[in-house]
Amino acid sequence: MLAIISAMPDEIAAIVESLEGEVATRTFGSREYHAGDFQGTPVVVVFSGWGKVAAAATTTQLIAAYDVTDIVFTGVAGAVQHGLAIGDIVVGTELIQHDLDASPIYPRYEVPLLGKALLATDPGLRARLRSAAAEFLRQDLSLAVPQSSRDWFRIASPQIVEGVIASGDQFIDSLEEIAALRQRLPNIACVEMEGAAVAQVCDEYAMLARDLRAVFARDPCPVCGGGLELLLDLRQSLTARSREVRDETDDTLGGRGSGNLLLLTD
């Protein structure tokens, strides 16, 4: 079974609405886990809430309660790597907690008792995610994101990159913080708040996590400033539009475009 996790309900709402078959919703703690078929694939979908603790708790419950074989975390992130722009898609190769420091007992960033700082994702699913992202950008971007939104955020020709994703329990929205991250961790592509925690849980259960992020802020960012306000406006716009597009495109694309849209666009 495929598990899809996001940190905010809007990022998975359209997927939950599209579940077919015998859809079962179970509540564990404060999380609702929705299981059903999504375009012929058995899935369980859940929003974790913000931050590493919330993501780790959600992932642990997923593994304990469901026959999960693959986990994908999808959402938005801030660009750290030079050359990334709003709308680009990052497929995580490895994940690291940029705020983890148990030194001098362990080296900075190393997860205590795991003996490593970088947590790898699955190469096979990475390739499939990259292929799905490319198909979305090629066929569905113009349907999913209104031209006015693309113009506002200067989204012209989004790229797909693979790279290291950093997670930490803070919302980074200043050039100074981005510069500090680049100095400390020069190989990271983007930063968010959950993925590395999911990867750590998967590592301890001998599973491989996968993290897929759409870039919502970049450095320098002439349009979005701190990013949060416009991010929320864009998220509301895209969520509403994605539901419309799902209905419009299902007949012509056989649901293919709709599926990629729901997974990749936030």
C-alpha positions in Angstrom: 0.0 0.0 0.0 1.2 3.5 -0.9 1.1 6.1 1.9 0.8 9.8 1.0 1.6 12.4 3.7 1.5 16.1 3.7 1.9 18.8 6.3 -1.2 20.7 5.5 -4.8 19.4 4.7 -5.1 21.5 1.5 -2.2 19.6 0.0 -4.1 16.3 0.0 -7.8 17.4 0.1 -8.3 16.7 -3.6 -6.8 13.2 -3.3 -9.0 12.4 -0.4 -12.0 13.5 -2.4 -11.0 11.3 -5.3 -10.6 8.1 -3.3 -12.7 5.2 -4.7 -13.8 1.8 -3.6 -14.5 1.2 0.1 -13.1 4.3 1.6 -12.3 3.9 5.3 -11.4 6.7 7.6 -9.8 5.9 10.9 -8.7 8.3 13.6 -5.5 7.8 15.6 -4.7 10.6 18.1 -5.7 13.8 16.3 -5.0 12.4 12.8 -7.5 11.1 10.2 -6.2 8.4 8.0 -8.1 7.9 4.7 -7.7 4.5 3.0 -9.1 3.7 -0.5 -8.2 3.3 -4.1 -6.6 6.2 -6.0 -6.6 5.6 -9.8 -6.4 1.8 -9.2 -3.7 2.0 -6.5 -4.5 1.2 -2.8 -3.5 4.2 -0.8 -3.7 5.7 2.7 -3.6 9.5 2.8 -3.0 11.6 5.9 -2.0 15.1 6.8 0.7 15.2 9.5 0.6 18.7 10.7 3.7 21.0 10.8 7.0 20.0 12.2 9.2 17.0 12.8 7.5 15.6 15.8 4.1 15.7 14.1 5.5 14.1 11.0 7.3 11.4 12.9 4.2 10.5 15.0 2.1 10.3 11.9 4.6 8.1 10.1 5.0 5.7 13.0 1.2 5.2 13.2 1.0 4.6 9.5 3.5 1.8 9.6 1.9 0.3 12.7 -1.7 0.4 11.5 -1.4 -0.2 7.7 0.4 -2.6 5.4 2.5 0.3 4.0 5.2 -0.5 1.5 6.0 3.0 0.1 5.7 6.4 1.7 5.7 9.7 -0.2 5.8 13.0 1.6 4.6 15.9 -0.7 4.4 19.6 -0.2 6.1 22.9 -0.6 9.6 24.1 0.4 11.8 27.1 0.2 14.7 27.2 -2.2 18.3 27.1 -0.9 20.2 26.0 -4.0 21.2 28.8 -6.4 19.2 28.6 -9.6 15.9 27.2 -8.2 12.8 29.3 -8.8 9.2 29.4 -7.7 7.4 26.4 -9.3 10.4 24.2 -9.6 10.1 20.7 -8.3 12.6 19.0 -6.1 12.8 15.2 -5.7 14.7 14.4 -2.6 17.8 12.1 -2.9 18.7 12.4 0.8 17.3 14.2 3.8 19.0 15.9 6.7 17.8 17.7 9.9 19.5 21.1 9.7 18.7 21.9 13.3 20.0 18.6 14.9 23.1 19.1 17.0 24.0 16.5 19.7 27.6 17.5 19.7 30.1 16.9 21.3 28.6 13.4 21.9 27.8 13.0 18.2 28.8 15.0 15.2 26.5 17.8 14.3 23.5 16.7 12.1 24.1 13.0 12.9 21.1 11.2 14.2 22.0 9.7 17.5 22.4 5.9 17.4 21.8 5.7 13.7 25.3 6.7 12.8 24.4 9.0 9.9 23.2 12.4 9.1 22.0 11.9 5.6 19.0 9.6 5.1 18.6 8.2 1.6 15.4 7.9 -0.4 14.5 5.1 -2.8 16.1 5.5 -6.3 13.4 3.5 -8.1 10.5 5.6 -6.8 12.6 8.8 -7.3 12.7 8.0 -11.0 8.9 7.4 -11.1 8.3 10.7 -9.2 10.5 12.5 -11.6 8.7 11.0 -14.6 5.3 12.0 -13.1 6.5 15.5 -12.4 7.8 15.9 -16.0 4.4 14.7 -17.4 2.6 17.1 -15.2 4.7 20.1 -16.2 4.4 19.1 -19.9 0.7 18.4 -20.0 -1.1 19.8 -17.0 0.7 22.9 -15.7 -1.3 25.3 -17.9 -4.5 23.8 -16.8 -3.7 23.6 -13.1 -2.2 27.0 -12.5 -3.9 30.1 -14.0 -1.8 32.3 -16.3 -2.3 35.2 -13.9 -0.8 33.2 -11.0 2.1 32.0 -13.2 2.8 35.6 -14.3 2.6 36.9 -10.7 5.1 34.3 -9.4 7.2 34.4 -12.6 6.6 30.7 -13.3 7.7 30.2 -16.9 9.5 26.9 -17.5 9.8 25.0 -14.2 12.6 22.5 -13.8 12.8 19.3 -12.0 15.9 18.6 -9.9 17.1 15.9 -7.6 18.9 17.0 -4.4 19.3 16.9 -0.7 16.3 18.3 1.3 16.8 19.8 4.8 14.2 19.8 7.5 14.0 21.7 10.7 11.4 23.0 13.2 11.5 26.6 12.0 9.9 28.5 9.2 12.9 30.1 7.3 11.9 33.2 5.5 14.9 35.6 5.5 17.9 35.9 3.2 20.2 35.8 6.2 18.8 32.4 7.3 19.2 31.0 3.8 22.7 32.3 3.6 23.6 30.6 6.9 22.1 27.4 5.7 24.2 27.5 2.5 27.3 28.1 4.5 26.6 25.2 6.9 25.1 22.8 4.4 26.3 23.8 0.9 24.8 20.7 -0.8 21.1 21.1 0.1 18.6 22.1 -2.5 15.6 23.2 -0.4 14.4 23.5 3.2 11.1 22.4 4.8 9.9 21.2 8.2 9.0 17.5 8.1 10.7 15.2 5.5 13.8 14.2 7.4 11.7 13.1 10.4 9.7 10.9 8.1 12.9 9.5 6.7 14.3 8.7 10.1 11.3 6.7 11.1 11.4 4.8 7.8 15.1 4.1 8.4 14.4 2.6 11.8 11.7 0.4 10.3 13.9 -0.6 7.4 11.8 1.3 4.9 12.8 4.0 2.4 11.1 7.4 2.4 10.5 9.6 -0.6 10.1 13.4 -0.4 8.7 15.5 -3.2 8.6 19.3 -2.9 7.4 22.2 -5.1 9.4 25.3 -4.5 7.4 28.3 -3.3 10.2 30.7 -2.4 13.6 31.5 -3.7 16.6 33.8 -3.1 16.4 36.5 -4.2 12.6 36.5 -4.3 11.4 39.7 -5.9 7.8 38.7 -5.7 7.1 36.9 -2.5 9.2 38.6 0.1 8.9 36.5 3.3 6.7 34.1 1.3 4.0 33.0 3.8 1.1 35.3 3.0 1.4 34.8 -0.8 2.0 31.1 -0.3 -1.3 30.7 1.5 -3.1 32.8 -1.2 -1.5 30.6 -3.9 -2.4 27.4 -2.1 -6.0 28.4 -1.8 -6.1 29.3 -5.5 -4.5 26.1 -6.6 -6.6 23.9 -4.4 -9.8 25.3 -5.8 -8.5 25.2 -9.3 -7.2 21.6 -9.0 -10.7 20.4 -8.1 -12.1 22.1 -11.2 -9.3 20.8 -13.4 -9.8 17.2 -12.1 -13.3 17.2 -13.5 -12.3 19.0 -16.7 -9.4 16.7 -17.5 -10.6 13.2 -16.4 -12.5 12.6 -19.6 -9.7 13.8 -22.0 -6.7 12.5 -20.1 -8.2 9.4 -18.5 -7.4 10.7 -15.0 -3.7 10.7 -15.7 -3.3 14.5 -15.6 -5.5 14.8 -12.6 -3.4 12.3 -10.6 -0.2 14.1 -11.3 -1.8 17.4 -10.5 -3.0 16.3 -7.1 0.4 14.9 -6.1 2.6 17.6 -7.3 0.9 21.0 -7.2 0.6 22.9 -3.9 
